[in-house]
Amino acid sequence: MTTAHYDAFFTFSAAGLGLVGAGLLNLALAAKGRWVILRGFLTLAVCGLVVAGLSACTDLTLGLRAGAIMLAGVVVAAAMGSDWLMWQISRFFRALRRPIPRWGLVAGTGLFVVLGSGIAFDTADEAYLDDELQELELVVGRPPSRPAEGIQATTDRGSLIVLKEPIESRPIDRLKAAEERTLKGSPFAERILRLGPATDRSNCHGWVFTGGQFLLSPDDVELILQENGYSIVTAPERPRSGDLVVYRQGGTIVHTAIVHSVPDDDRPMMVEGKWGTLGVFQHEVDQSFYGTEYTVYRSSRKGHLLHGLNLSTASPDSNILRP
């Protein structure tokens, strides 16, 4: 049970006890018509004691909520004792005996419901979209980052690659929860094998080219392909374990992964890679959020790690040592 459930329980229980006390007190003194001021004072005193007690046991916010509920009940009870108010209410209901006011009220109520439901729908829809955008940003977006200090990485030809690290890593449990929600509603949930946890430490490109140590921009991948001796694997040559798989959408690089295995039959090859801030997954090459537009690359170099990086600090779930 959540904290909100307990807060609601304590608030309404305390307010209910306060109203019981106020009601019994006024019942006991009801015959004493001239003691109206005393009854009012004692009623407020009972409500104040409840607010103070709940605030002392929990916090001031819950005490004030309970006080507001009790005040509403006391005000309604006091108003019902007003001859003028009761007369106005009775006039209102007598007027409703005539067709025009009665059905006019029905029409007005219907209009209010229509407008109110539209406003409520728009509000809920905006809240839902905001939640979805936040979830999408958490899943596919990169956390705020800065250039890593004290370490440099280059291509084999010496071009500097900017390594980045998150300014502040988001909680692992939040990333894990976002991953679970994302995968639960996807068509890939039953077709992937999770190999590593969700983390802000690296993205897919960083997992491949830095061993899971840093974040890399997709803009750097094209330069790495050119200067680290990668060439496209084309028929009749077959992909093999350790090859690089680059996914594109509209010509733009969106994901990189590594070939895990290539079946001898007609089944798709298996790849593995890190899905943004989500975990590391093994899956069929065409079963991911990144689409089916991919190219397989191979290099004569050993592994995919950038020049200048230390193998000993690589993420244990990376594949940098695979040829």
Secondary structure by P-SEA (a helix, b strand, c coil): ccaaaaaaaaaaaaaaaaaaaaaaaaaaacccccaaaaaaaaaaaaaaaaaaaaaaaccaaaaaaaaaaaaaaaaaaaaaacaaaaaaaaaaaaaaccaaaaaaaaaaaaaaaaaaaaaaaaaaaaaaaaaaaaaaaaaccccccccccccccccccbbbbbbbbbcccccaaaaaaaaaaaaaaccccccccccccccccccccccccccccbbbbccaaaaaaaccbbbbbcccccccccbbbbbbccccccbbbbbccccccccbbbbbbbcccccccccccccccccccbbbbbbcccccccccccccccccccccccc
